[in-house]
């Protein structure tokens, strides 16, 4: 594939299937993995904090309604921000004639993960409200 290299001001041949030297793909995969790990870490910490709550204890760190809401929405918020940033990087890479599809894949992975985490974390809260 013949592409124009804007930085060098010349046309260069680049094989689109040769990803061995494409740092953008590695960077997108690394970004998606780090953001997903941060979301999972927040989710595990939040689950640990909420699991200490019972009817007999009043823990002001995790047991109030506002605190529980923040803990439930924290991991999806991390994944949402990461997904939106990946789509911003997709547009920037596309505009600069770079490999953009890796960033788009990272964005869709993070947004899908956000929806999954959001639905599974809100399902226990919706159960009592739907039954009564």
HELIX and SHEET records of a PDB file:
HELIX    1   1 UNK A   23  UNK A   51  1                                  29    
HELIX    2   2 UNK A   65  UNK A   95  1                                  31    
HELIX    3   3 UNK A  101  UNK A  131  1                                  31    
SHEET    1   A 2 UNK A   2  UNK A   5  0                                        
SHEET    2   A 2 UNK A  10  UNK A  13 -1                                        
END                                                                             
